[in-house]
Each structure stands twice: as C-alpha cells, then as structure tokens.
Amino acid sequence: MNGLGDWIRYNANWAGNRQALALDDQSYTYAQMDDAVTRRCHLLVEQFGVKAGDHVAVLGFNSCELILLLFACARVNCSLMPLNNRLALGEHRWILDHAGASHLFYEQEFADTARQLAEDLAGLQAIDLEGEYLDTLAQVDAQPFADRGGLDDEVLLIYTSGTTGNPKGVVHRQRALFYNALNAIHAQEMRALDHVLGVLPLFHSGGLNIQTTPAFYVGARVTLLRKFDPGVTLQAIQTLRPTMFLAVPAVIQALVEHPLWNNTDISCLRMVGTGSSTVPDVLLNAWHDRGVPATQIYGMTESAPTAICLPIADTQTKLGAAGKSAMHCEARIIKNDGSVAAPGEVGEIQLRGPNLLSEYFAEPELTAASFDGEWFLTGDLGHTDAEGFYYVDDRKKDVIISGGENIYPAELENVLADMPELAEYAVVGRPDPRWGESPVACVVFKEGMAIPETALLERFEERLARYKHPRQVRIYDVLPRNAMGKVKKFELRERLAAT
C-alpha cells in the first residue's frame, strides 16, 4: 500500500457500486467517490496551487467535502487542517498563523470569518466551497492522478487546546491513520457490510477517525449528519438503519432524554462506541437495557485516537473499564518512581505504537517532553485489573471535558489575568449532569474592587469560543495553595462538588 489514497481506489475497483458516503441529498458509491477524490487532486494542484507539504484548512460543519479533501490531500501529499467551527475569530487566526496555512476552504456560514482571516494573514488564500470552488470543480478533467503522498508523509494537522493557553498542532502521518484504522476495525469488529452513522464533529479526531475513516479502509458505508440534533439522530437511526454509532456522554444524555428515545427502534445497531471522558454507568446501561452493547474507546488526538478499547463481548461484565490495548498500540501504567505498576496500582497511562503523532507542529521541546523514549505520556492516571483491563481513574492534567469538548483552564485563566480587579483566580471543572463537567471561575477580588458576575462573564466574549466560557463564578477570600504557592485545584473541585 502506497497511502490512504489507495483505500478509495481499491474499494472502487473491488466493489465500485457499493454505497460509500452520504449526507442529505449527496451520495457517493466507491467508484463515484474515487472519481470525486481524483478531481479534487487536480483542483488542488492545478487550480489552487497547493504544493507538497502545504497545510489546507477547512472551516465548516460535517460534510462529504471534508472527507473527499482528506483523501485528496493524502494523494497530493499535503495536510488537511479541519478547523473547530466553534472557535472565536482570534483563535482561528492564531492557529492558521502558527501552522502557516496556505489555503482556507470555507462554507457560507463562515464567510465573514474566512474573509477577515484572509485579510489578516498574508499568504492565506480563502476559497468559498459553494462558489468559486464548485464552479472550478465542474470544469476539472478527471484524468488519473499520480499519487505524490505515501504512508511516511504528513496528512492531518489537528489543533487541540494546550495546557499553556495556546493550542498545539498534532501532526499525523498517513501511517498513523492506517494503523488507527486497523486498531478501530479490529476493536469494533468492523466489516464491509457495516453502516456507520456519524454525528460527532469531524474536526475532532474521534469523530473523524474512530469509525469514519476506518470504514473507508474496510469498504463500509458512512452516512453523516451535518450537526448533531437528538431528534434528527433518532429519526436517522429509525429510517437509515445503521449498524454502528459513536457518541460522547453528552450526546447519549441528549438522546435518552428526548421524547423519541423510547419509541425509536434501535435494534439495527450492533454496537455503540463512546468515550472522550468518563462515561457514567447509567449512560452505558441505557444502551445495554435496549439490547445494544456500548463499548468504550480510550485515546486522544495524539493517538489518532484509538489506543485502548473494550471488547464488545465484555461491555457488561467489565462495565466502566476502558478496555485492553488496541492491536497496534501498546499501553502501560507507570508509577511516580518510574516502575511499572502492578494490577490495582495507580500510575500514568503511557502509549507506544505507530498510531501516535509524529510531532507537535513547530514545538520540538513540547514533543520531546511528551515522550519517554518511544512511550507517549498521556497525563492520565489509571490502573489495570488482574485480567489486564485498563481503567481511567483521573486526569493528571487539569483538562475539563464538557460535552465531549476539551477545555483547558489555562485558556480561561489567560482571560482572567487581564482583569485588573482580580487578585487571584483559577478555573476548575465542576460535575454537570448534562455536560459531564462545566468550567467554574474561582476568583478573589482585590481589596475595594468587585465586578458583577454577569459583567465578568461578558469579558470572555470575543476572546474564547462560547462553549469554553465559565458557567459560574465563585468568589473566595483566598484560594488554597500548597507550599510552592500553586493553587490546590483538587481542593477547589472538592468544594464545588460538595455544594
């Protein structure tokens, strides 16, 4: 195999009339998908001047276009950058500038943002996916395209929030996506007859790579929903009869609370995958009680993300377990003293395998600090049981996971740092019955100074995406600190959880 481009080409030759990809009124067989990818290769290179090594960004909702561009980028030997459509203008500007992105393809809903970014960033070419792009695509001759990219070439650059306040660009080579596909296919027992219903955003590694891209390797069918809506999703399960579905806890919660839940026939589903944060037993059992096994997939953007998975056969007997190492990803638990933990002992989860990132873009020191030799340091704490099943106990880092989205306190604390009224501040996660966690700003005012809660929260507007904003402000006389002067965030979390 030369690269990801071969996945579509092979399946087009093997079973070209098999349904491959659909969203609303768009539909592609594998033969049509191969043709569409080939046309986009010519379009990128000959019409828009994309070169090997370029970073090509896409800003929009879920679309067939994003998938087609991913495989086109693989053949052209450039990297796709799926942008989080929920970010603020300033966050997009920082990411595109840091990556040195050459092109930004955007949907009409984001036209104003894209045009402003093109004005702000020299060398960035903004292209309307529904205007110039479609007009030019219709004129492209679908001659065979000689692939320029292979398994050793970079293909995906996803920015994830950083603990220092700035996002970090996770670089994946085609080889990582290939081994991730093998991991996901094996763990989820995926086959060509499967039909994946995708509702999670494709700008996240999970939405893109846990079920969606692996399906194209095995020759299965993928139907996308543009955005998640619980009623629309339940109707899609009822009418389209998918066999596989992926959902974060907040999505499951929204589904089971919807009036259609009990009346929707979900018997078509042979499994549901979930993860991204600790999944409450009640949400797992919501599927089990309906006869559908819900399996957990542990990983992160850096692991592409399939790393530890719960076998479908063990979903009820090992309720709450993350699972066992994926076929092409080793895991281990390392204690603070550097020794390997015995079953039951808590330590840091570390990963090793060809599915891991090649680097953090333009961050050599961060890349080096994230590895112990070949082992990637996840920052998550966990343990194994006597049978080798892994459990995630806590996050060593302070990341808040709200509705499946990672929120790093440092980003919010950077905003609080600009408020002259504050003497101390910290952001921690508080348990939230709907979103899993929600961020809370814990602040101490300077003597004689104060801000109404609403006014303080308004200062996050235009600075950060709305989903990152604190849901609440808690005022203290002093924040708890250790001997080194660091805020004891675990103590703040305990206080919040008790109220």
Buried (B, 14 or more C-beta within 10 A) or exposed (E): EEBBBBBBBBBBEEBBEBBBBBBEEEBBBBBBBBBBBBBBBBBBBEBBEBEEEBBBBBBBBBBBBBBBBBBBBBBBBBBBBBBBBBBBEEBBBBBBBBBBBBBBBBBEEBBEBBBBBBEBBEEBBBBBBBEEBEEBBEEBEBEEBEBBBBBEBBBBBBBBBBBEBBBBBBBBBBBBBBBBBBBBBBBBBBBEEBBBBBBBBBBBBBBBBBBBBBBBBBBBBBBBBBEBBBBBBBEBBBEBBBBBBBBBBBBBBBBBEBEBBEEBEBEBBBBBBBBBBBBBEEBBEBBBEBEBBBBBBBBBBBBBBBBBBBBBEBBEEBBBBBBBBBBBBEBBBBEEEEEEBEEEEBBBBBBBBBBBBBBBBEBEEBBEEBBEEEBBBBBBBBBBEEEEBBBBBEBBBBBBBBBBBBBBBBBBBBBBEEBEBBEBBBBBBBEBEEBBBBBBBBBBBEEEEEBEBEEBBEBBEEBBBEBBBBBEBBEBEEBBEEEEEEBEBEBBBEBBEEE
